[in-house]
Amino acid sequence: MDYRVDEVSLADPEIERQVEGLISSAFGIPIPQGRVRRNTAAGGRPSPLYVAAVQDGEIIGFNSFTAHRLQLNGAEMLAYQSGWTATSAAHRGKKIFQNLILAAQEILASRGASFVFGFPNSASHPIFIGKLGYRQLPSVKWQAPNLPLAMRLLTRDSTVDLGSLHRDTILQDDRALIALKRNEAFPAVETFEHQGSLCWGVRRERRLAGTTIGYLDVGGIELAGSRHLPVVVGGLLRQVRGTHVQLVNIAGAPDNKLLRGVRPSQGNVLIVRDLTFETTALRFNLYGGVRDVY
């Protein structure tokens, strides 16, 4: 191996410049200065991990791992999300990506991380599954028009105990995610609260039959009562003035039981690799906001 894998810091301006240049070159898109750092770190969160493959002082591969404080049965657990994967086109075929992930897993396990997860693209997915031993869980999607009656019809009027519903389920920290997204300079992140329940997300647009329509893309939902679901989702949908709402979660997530008309999604699957905690018997309740698509 003619390169080494090191932990690096984006607080170093030269390293940050090289990382942004590598990602920009690898994907053919401009990366605004500071974008990677803002996307992966915010005040009050555990520090992210950045690993790089370095050859003769040049960064030829990079991967970030964003820290998440997740919840399981009322207790906090620390997990890391893989992202910003990039390797130099001139150095492909050297197993740079695999070695970055393997090195990061050792570092994160030594720091007590429960597991690593991500939502890979088509290029990295086969490596995660076939060569690095990650398992995968498919996603599901739910949509509803901006009509009060439709919202009632497409949600279940359930009196289920939320504690029982979420037992043995890994839950995202919605308020921490909102802070992280706003740290990225996303003022469009909006929230709606009702009696301790929360729905948050962004307004997106798409072209349909030559017309631009706006819709609510849900980032997360936090329920204090099971009957609050149509109230907070519908309230935020009206607030962002969208034609409809779109919600993406993990197949088997307990919140899906509160919805009617959930369908398989073609979006990226969730991949998981356990480090210091066994999660194979658990469910994951991870909405769109944790997918890093904002």
C-alpha positions, -999 to 999 in steps of 0.1 A, spaced: 0 0 0 16 32 -12 -5 55 10 -14 57 47 -48 62 63 -49 89 90 -75 107 111 -75 143 100 -90 176 111 -110 200 89 -99 228 113 -67 227 93 -74 251 63 -51 232 39 -67 198 47 -102 213 44 -92 228 10 -78 194 -2 -109 175 10 -133 199 -7 -113 198 -39 -112 160 -39 -150 157 -34 -157 183 -60 -134 165 -85 -148 130 -77 -185 140 -82 -181 169 -107 -199 194 -85 -188 225 -67 -184 222 -29 -188 255 -11 -161 264 14 -169 249 48 -198 228 35 -184 195 46 -176 208 81 -210 224 86 -227 193 74 -210 170 99 -204 191 130 -225 214 152 -223 228 187 -234 204 214 -228 172 193 -199 147 198 -171 154 174 -172 138 140 -145 116 127 -127 124 94 -103 98 79 -81 104 48 -58 83 26 -26 104 21 1 99 -4 31 122 -5 12 149 13 -18 147 -10 -52 135 1 -64 109 -23 -93 95 -4 -117 108 23 -147 97 44 -165 115 72 -184 100 101 -211 122 117 -219 115 154 -255 109 164 -269 105 199 -298 81 192 -323 67 217 -331 31 226 -356 23 253 -350 56 270 -312 53 270 -288 72 248 -265 54 224 -237 69 202 -236 59 165 -218 74 135 -231 80 100 -207 75 70 -208 101 44 -188 124 19 -170 94 4 -146 103 -23 -115 88 -39 -91 102 -65 -98 89 -100 -60 86 -105 -57 62 -76 -87 39 -79 -82 2 -77 -60 6 -45 -88 -4 -21 -87 32 -7 -124 32 2 -123 -2 20 -92 8 40 -108 41 50 -139 24 64 -119 -4 81 -96 21 98 -126 43 109 -144 13 124 -114 5 146 -112 41 158 -149 44 164 -151 10 183 -122 22 205 -143 53 213 -174 33 223 -195 38 192 -224 13 191 -226 10 153 -219 27 120 -247 33 95 -253 51 62 -274 55 31 -249 47 3 -251 55 -34 -249 30 -62 -211 31 -63 -204 24 -26 -233 1 -19 -218 -30 -34 -186 -25 -14 -204 -19 19 -225 -50 14 -202 -74 -5 -168 -65 9 -173 -48 43 -200 -70 57 -227 -43 63 -263 -55 64 -291 -35 47 -327 -25 55 -350 -12 27 -369 21 29 -406 29 26 -425 60 15 -458 76 25 -476 105 7 -507 124 14 -524 155 -3 -528 188 15 -564 180 25 -576 177 61 -599 147 52 -571 129 34 -548 134 63 -573 118 86 -580 89 62 -543 81 56 -534 80 93 -546 56 119 -566 70 148 -547 49 172 -546 49 210 -515 27 211 -490 34 239 -460 51 223 -437 35 249 -448 1 238 -448 11 201 -412 23 203 -398 -5 225 -366 -20 211 -365 7 184 -336 30 176 -350 66 174 -333 97 159 -328 128 180 -349 153 161 -340 185 179 -303 178 174 -309 171 137 -327 204 133 -298 222 149 -273 204 126 -293 213 95 -297 249 105 -259 249 112 -256 242 74 -273 275 67 -307 259 58 -331 286 70 -359 267 51 -360 240 78 -394 245 95 -410 230 125 -446 226 139 -453 216 175 -485 206 193 -487 196 229 -452 182 230 -453 166 196 -431 178 167 -429 176 130 -401 192 110 -389 193 74 -383 214 43 -404 227 14 -392 212 -19 -403 217 -55 -407 195 -85 -418 199 -120 -451 182 -130 -467 186 -164 -448 219 -170 -458 233 -136 -437 237 -105 -454 223 -73 -442 226 -38 -444 198 -12 -433 190 24 -404 166 27 -406 154 63 -373 154 82 -386 138 114 -415 133 137 -415 132 175 -448 122 191 -460 128 226 -494 112 217 -503 88 189 -533 109 179 -510 139 173 -496 125 140 -521 141 116 -521 173 136 -484 180 134 -479 167 99 -510 185 86 -500 217 105 -465 218 90 -478 210 55 -502 240 57 -474 261 71 -450 254 42 -479 257 17 -472 224 -1 -496 204 -23 -487 172 -5 -465 157 21 -438 130 15 -424 109 44 -396 83 41 -387 58 69 -372 24 73 -392 -7 65 -404 -22 98 -402 11 117 -430 12 143 -442 47 132 -453 31 99 -481 14 118 -497 48 123 -500 54 86 -521 40 58 -508 34 23 -471 30 31 -453 17 0 -417 5 -8 -393 33 -17 -367 33 -44 -345 55 -23 -312 45 -7 -313 16 17 -301 18 53 -268 0 58 -256 -10 93 -224 -24 108 -224 -32 145 -193 -23 165 -198 -26 203 -236 -32 204 -258 -58 187 -286 -43 167 -298 -71 145 -330 -77 166 -338 -40 168 -359 -18 146 -348 16 132 -371 46 131 -350 70 109 -368 96 89 -356 116 59 -337 142 80 -311 118 91 -304 106 55 -283 137 48 -304 147 18 -311 183 31 
